[in-house]
Amino acid sequence: MSTPDVRSRAAGCLLGLAAGNALGLPLEFSLRPADPPVTGIDAAELRRPWDDDLAQAFELAESLAALRRADAADLARRLLRWGRTNGRGMGGQTRRVLALLEKGFSPADAGRIVWEKSLGKAAGNGGVMRCAPAGLAFFDDPAAAAAAARDSTAVTHFDPRCTQGAAAIAAAVAALLRGDPPLPAAAAAVHAFPRPEPEVERALASSPSIPFDAIPIREADAIGYTVTCTQVGFWALARPEPLESVLLAVVNAGGDADTNGAVAGALLGARDGVEAIPARWLAHIRDRGKLETVAAALVRR
């Protein structure tokens, strides 16, 4: 099999995110593994609006493609528009931030205020789920990829565990497009922060060797937690098996299956290229062409 080129990896990243998101939707917040397991995407997804994981990633992708930089104000406007016109699957943390933005709070303040009101506990995975486009936009500049992921995540998810996990994922995506090892790039992105988060560092370091069952995917206090989702993504990326089998293992484990699937799918797609995604999945991804177009725009030089 030929090595996928940059365009294939970029398309694979966004379409892998879309596939993982859609595969996991029937199992979202499940407290037990799927029985029977999911193997395909519901054809009804072609008639439904995109779920929040994919929709927000697309909004970030379009913003980055248009401006060639991370712009918090532009992303905030796009998220507000999405919330008014779709909003499918929106998490509570994002909903609270958008409510502040509607009241006129600045993008620089809204995410921070919601986090501070939670006493520093709000660390959902709504930032890591959408950050992969930053790795595409700056695949030849890993520091810029990490910074764009950090800044775009902080709009809704201010906690450093969220911003550092997002930086790690974007840096890994960028490395995969360049053909470089992704885990060292991710670890370097986290280490570059003034105060690297130990939980994020441990999640990355353990991802190649940790048994999948040891990741607390279905524990109540870990479902939707940004570090759990980050670790699942890098666990998937470390597996040598084909994209299809790894991604199905992730979503069929339950927990926050759609977001775990989106992050794992983005990383696996960036590793293996669009050719590795089963045709039967691609056939049930709504507006596939829009995703391929923006992926190509992000990596165009």
Backbone torsions as a table, in degrees:
resi	resn	phi	psi	omega
1	MET	NA	134.6	-178.7
2	SER	-73.1	154.6	178.8
3	THR	-74.6	129.2	-179.4
4	PRO	-65.2	142.5	178.5
5	ASP	-86.0	-178.7	-175.0
6	VAL	-60.7	-43.1	-178.8
7	ARG	-64.2	-39.6	178.3
8	SER	-65.5	-42.0	179.2
9	ARG	-65.9	-39.2	179.8
10	ALA	-65.0	-46.9	177.1
11	ALA	-63.6	-40.4	178.5
12	GLY	-61.7	-34.3	179.6
13	CYS	-62.5	-52.7	-176.9
14	LEU	-72.7	-37.3	179.2
15	LEU	-75.1	-30.0	172.8
16	GLY	-66.5	-39.6	174.9
17	LEU	-60.6	-45.7	-179.6
18	ALA	-62.9	-42.8	-179.0
19	ALA	-66.1	-45.9	179.6
20	GLY	-62.4	-40.0	177.3
21	ASN	-60.4	-50.0	-176.1
22	ALA	-68.6	-39.1	178.9
23	LEU	-61.8	-36.6	-175.5
24	GLY	-83.2	-12.2	-174.6
25	LEU	-56.7	-43.3	-179.1
26	PRO	-65.7	-15.6	-175.0
27	LEU	-110.9	7.7	-175.8
28	GLU	-56.8	127.3	179.1
29	PHE	67.1	18.3	176.3
30	SER	-68.9	137.4	-179.3
31	LEU	-95.5	8.0	176.7
32	ARG	-146.6	157.8	178.5
33	PRO	-62.2	154.3	-178.2
34	ALA	-65.4	138.2	177.1
35	ASP	-149.2	104.0	2.2
36	PRO	-75.6	160.6	-178.6
37	PRO	-70.2	150.5	172.8
38	VAL	-75.6	138.3	176.5
39	THR	-126.7	-13.4	-176.8
40	GLY	-145.4	174.5	-179.4
41	ILE	-96.3	132.5	177.8
42	ASP	-58.5	125.6	179.8
43	ALA	-60.3	-22.5	178.9
44	ALA	-64.5	-17.7	177.5
45	GLU	-61.5	-22.6	176.9
46	LEU	-66.8	-20.3	-179.3
47	ARG	-103.2	-6.5	-175.9
48	ARG	-101.5	153.5	172.3
49	PRO	-67.2	155.6	177.9
50	TRP	-58.0	144.0	172.7
51	ASP	-70.6	166.1	-170.8
52	ASP	-61.7	-35.3	-178.7
53	ASP	-58.0	-52.4	-178.8
54	LEU	-72.9	-41.7	-177.0
55	ALA	-61.9	-44.0	-179.3
56	GLN	-71.3	-35.4	175.4
57	ALA	-62.3	-39.9	178.9
58	PHE	-66.3	-40.4	177.5
59	GLU	-61.2	-42.8	177.2
60	LEU	-65.0	-42.5	-179.5
61	ALA	-60.2	-45.4	179.8
62	GLU	-65.3	-38.3	178.2
63	SER	-63.1	-46.5	-179.6
64	LEU	-66.1	-38.9	-179.8
65	ALA	-66.5	-36.2	-177.7
66	ALA	-77.0	-39.2	-171.2
67	LEU	-103.9	-17.9	-177.3
68	ARG	61.3	24.5	175.5
69	ARG	-159.0	161.4	173.8
70	ALA	-80.0	121.2	-177.7
71	ASP	-126.1	106.6	-175.0
72	ALA	-61.2	-39.2	-178.3
73	ALA	-66.0	-42.5	179.1
74	ASP	-65.3	-43.6	178.5
75	LEU	-63.5	-40.8	178.8
76	ALA	-60.2	-43.8	178.0
77	ARG	-61.0	-41.6	-179.0
78	ARG	-67.0	-40.8	178.6
79	LEU	-66.8	-37.8	176.4
80	LEU	-62.3	-44.6	178.9
81	ARG	-62.5	-43.2	177.5
82	TRP	-61.6	-42.6	179.7
83	GLY	-61.3	-35.6	-179.8
84	ARG	-75.6	-34.6	-171.8
85	THR	-100.5	-16.8	-178.6
86	ASN	-140.5	-88.1	177.5
87	GLY	76.1	8.3	-178.2
88	ARG	-58.7	127.6	175.1
89	GLY	78.6	6.5	-175.4
90	MET	-57.9	132.5	178.2
91	GLY	-79.4	161.7	-177.0
92	GLY	-63.7	-37.8	-179.3
93	GLN	-64.9	-45.0	177.4
94	THR	-64.0	-39.1	-179.9
95	ARG	-61.4	-40.1	-180.0
96	ARG	-68.4	-37.4	177.9
97	VAL	-66.7	-44.9	-179.6
98	LEU	-63.1	-33.0	177.1
99	ALA	-63.3	-38.7	176.9
100	LEU	-69.0	-39.9	177.7
101	LEU	-62.1	-38.9	177.2
102	GLU	-61.4	-32.2	-179.9
103	LYS	-81.2	-4.7	177.2
104	GLY	105.6	1.8	175.7
105	PHE	-66.5	149.3	-177.3
106	SER	-78.1	155.0	175.2
107	PRO	-59.6	-27.2	178.8
108	ALA	-71.3	-21.6	-174.5
109	ASP	-107.7	-32.0	-168.7
110	ALA	-60.6	-50.1	-179.5
111	GLY	-63.3	-39.3	179.6
112	ARG	-64.8	-41.9	-178.6
113	ILE	-63.3	-44.6	179.2
114	VAL	-62.1	-40.2	179.3
115	TRP	-66.2	-44.8	-179.8
116	GLU	-64.0	-38.0	177.7
117	LYS	-64.9	-24.3	177.2
118	SER	-83.8	3.4	-175.9
119	LEU	61.6	35.2	177.0
120	GLY	76.7	15.0	-177.3
121	LYS	-97.0	-19.1	-175.2
122	ALA	-73.5	104.9	-178.4
123	ALA	-140.4	56.4	-179.9
124	GLY	-73.9	170.9	-175.4
125	ASN	-94.9	17.3	-179.0
126	GLY	-69.9	-13.4	175.3
127	GLY	-91.3	-44.7	-178.5
128	VAL	-66.0	-25.4	-177.2
129	MET	-70.2	-24.0	-173.7
130	ARG	-112.0	2.0	-167.1
131	CYS	-84.3	-11.9	-174.8
132	ALA	-54.5	-37.3	179.3
133	PRO	-56.7	-26.2	176.9
134	ALA	-63.7	-35.5	176.8
135	GLY	-68.4	-31.5	176.9
136	LEU	-72.7	-44.9	-175.3
137	ALA	-63.9	-31.6	-176.0
138	PHE	-126.5	43.9	-174.9
139	PHE	-64.9	-22.4	179.1
140	ASP	-96.2	8.3	-179.8
141	ASP	-143.0	85.2	-172.4
142	PRO	-59.6	-34.8	179.2
143	ALA	-66.6	-39.9	178.3
144	ALA	-67.4	-36.7	177.6
145	ALA	-61.9	-46.1	179.9
146	ALA	-64.4	-41.1	-179.2
147	ALA	-66.2	-39.7	179.0
148	ALA	-65.4	-40.0	177.4
149	ALA	-65.3	-43.4	178.3
150	ARG	-58.2	-50.6	-174.2
151	ASP	-68.3	-38.9	-178.8
152	SER	-73.7	-30.6	177.1
153	THR	-70.2	-39.6	-175.9
154	ALA	-63.3	-18.8	178.2
155	VAL	-57.1	-39.6	-180.0
156	THR	-117.0	-26.0	-173.7
157	HIS	-129.6	90.5	-169.3
158	PHE	-80.1	-22.5	-175.1
159	ASP	-55.5	137.4	-179.2
160	PRO	-61.9	-25.3	175.2
161	ARG	-65.7	-33.6	178.0
162	CYS	-72.4	-49.4	-176.2
163	THR	-67.7	-35.7	-179.7
164	GLN	-75.0	-37.0	174.6
165	GLY	-62.9	-41.4	178.1
166	ALA	-64.4	-41.6	177.5
167	ALA	-60.4	-39.8	179.5
168	ALA	-63.7	-44.2	-179.1
169	ILE	-65.5	-45.5	179.8
170	ALA	-63.0	-41.1	178.6
171	ALA	-63.9	-37.1	177.8
172	ALA	-67.2	-42.9	177.2
173	VAL	-58.9	-46.3	179.5
174	ALA	-60.4	-43.3	179.2
175	ALA	-62.7	-41.8	179.8
176	LEU	-61.8	-39.8	178.3
177	LEU	-66.4	-32.0	179.0
178	ARG	-81.3	-13.2	-175.1
179	GLY	84.3	20.3	179.8
180	ASP	-100.0	160.8	177.1
181	PRO	-62.6	127.4	-173.8
182	PRO	-77.8	-35.9	-174.5
183	LEU	-67.0	-44.1	175.3
184	PRO	-60.2	-36.7	178.4
185	ALA	-64.8	-41.8	178.6
186	ALA	-64.4	-45.5	179.9
187	ALA	-62.3	-39.3	179.1
188	ALA	-65.3	-37.4	179.0
189	ALA	-63.0	-40.7	178.6
190	VAL	-70.8	-42.1	-178.6
191	HIS	-63.5	-24.1	-178.8
192	ALA	-74.0	-14.5	177.2
193	PHE	-68.9	148.6	178.5
194	PRO	-56.5	-36.4	178.5
195	ARG	-132.7	86.3	178.6
196	PRO	-59.2	138.8	-179.6
197	GLU	-80.0	121.2	-178.3
198	PRO	-57.5	-37.1	-179.5
199	GLU	-63.0	-40.7	179.3
200	VAL	-68.4	-42.8	178.7
201	GLU	-60.8	-43.0	179.9
202	ARG	-66.6	-38.5	179.6
203	ALA	-61.4	-42.3	179.0
204	LEU	-67.8	-47.4	-175.3
205	ALA	-62.6	-34.9	-175.9
206	SER	-87.1	-12.3	-170.6
207	SER	-59.2	-36.7	-178.8
208	PRO	-69.5	-27.0	-171.2
209	SER	-113.5	-14.8	-175.1
210	ILE	-68.8	135.4	173.2
211	PRO	-64.5	140.4	-176.8
212	PHE	-56.8	-38.2	-178.6
213	ASP	-67.1	-15.2	179.0
214	ALA	-83.8	-11.8	175.5
215	ILE	-80.9	128.6	-172.0
216	PRO	-78.5	59.6	-173.1
217	ILE	-63.8	-38.2	-174.4
218	ARG	-104.5	6.6	177.5
219	GLU	-75.5	138.3	-170.8
220	ALA	-55.9	-40.5	-176.3
221	ASP	-85.3	1.0	179.8
222	ALA	-114.3	-11.8	177.7
223	ILE	-69.3	123.1	-178.8
224	GLY	83.8	2.7	-178.9
225	TYR	-81.5	134.8	-173.2
226	THR	-61.1	-37.1	-178.6
227	VAL	-69.7	-39.4	176.5
228	THR	-58.4	-48.2	-178.2
229	CYS	-63.6	-42.1	178.1
230	THR	-60.8	-44.7	-179.2
231	GLN	-65.0	-40.2	177.2
232	VAL	-59.4	-44.1	-179.5
233	GLY	-59.8	-44.7	-178.7
234	PHE	-77.0	-27.3	171.4
235	TRP	-61.0	-47.6	-179.4
236	ALA	-61.0	-43.1	-178.0
237	LEU	-63.0	-29.6	-178.9
238	ALA	-80.0	-10.6	-178.3
239	ARG	-80.0	135.9	-179.4
240	PRO	-82.6	-9.2	-176.6
241	GLU	-70.1	165.8	180.0
242	PRO	-60.7	154.0	-179.3
243	LEU	-50.5	-46.2	-174.5
244	GLU	-58.4	-49.9	-175.7
245	SER	-69.1	-37.1	179.8
246	VAL	-68.0	-45.0	-177.9
247	LEU	-66.2	-37.8	176.4
248	LEU	-65.5	-36.3	176.5
249	ALA	-61.9	-39.9	-179.5
250	VAL	-65.2	-53.1	-173.5
251	VAL	-70.9	-34.9	-178.2
252	ASN	-73.8	-8.2	175.2
253	ALA	-74.4	-16.5	-180.0
254	GLY	84.4	-150.2	-172.9
255	GLY	70.0	-144.0	176.7
256	ASP	-82.6	67.9	-165.3
257	ALA	-63.3	-36.0	-176.8
258	ASP	-70.3	-37.5	179.5
259	THR	-78.7	-40.6	172.7
260	ASN	-57.1	-41.4	178.9
261	GLY	-66.4	-38.1	180.0
262	ALA	-63.9	-45.2	-178.4
263	VAL	-68.9	-46.2	178.1
264	ALA	-62.5	-41.5	-179.3
265	GLY	-64.3	-38.3	178.2
266	ALA	-63.1	-44.9	-179.0
267	LEU	-68.6	-44.2	179.8
268	LEU	-65.7	-38.8	178.4
269	GLY	-66.3	-37.3	176.4
270	ALA	-68.5	-28.7	177.6
271	ARG	-75.9	-46.4	-167.6
272	ASP	-103.3	-14.2	-179.5
273	GLY	85.5	165.2	-175.7
274	VAL	-64.5	-26.6	-178.5
275	GLU	-63.1	-21.9	-177.5
276	ALA	-82.0	-11.7	-178.6
277	ILE	-84.7	125.6	-176.7
278	PRO	-56.6	138.7	-178.5
279	ALA	-60.3	-32.6	-178.4
280	ARG	-68.6	-25.6	173.9
281	TRP	-76.2	-47.3	-178.4
282	LEU	-58.3	-33.8	-178.4
283	ALA	-65.5	-19.4	-177.5
284	HIS	-110.6	17.0	175.1
285	ILE	-96.8	117.4	-178.8
286	ARG	-66.3	139.1	175.7
287	ASP	55.0	44.9	178.1
288	ARG	-55.9	-39.5	-178.2
289	GLY	-60.8	-36.6	178.7
290	LYS	-64.5	-37.3	179.7
291	LEU	-69.6	-41.7	178.1
292	GLU	-65.7	-37.1	-179.6
293	THR	-66.2	-45.8	-178.6
294	VAL	-71.6	-32.3	176.0
295	ALA	-62.1	-43.3	178.9
296	ALA	-64.8	-38.5	179.9
297	ALA	-65.6	-35.9	-177.5
298	LEU	-67.5	-34.4	-175.8
299	VAL	-99.4	1.4	-179.7
300	ARG	-70.9	133.9	179.5
301	ARG	-126.2	NA	NA
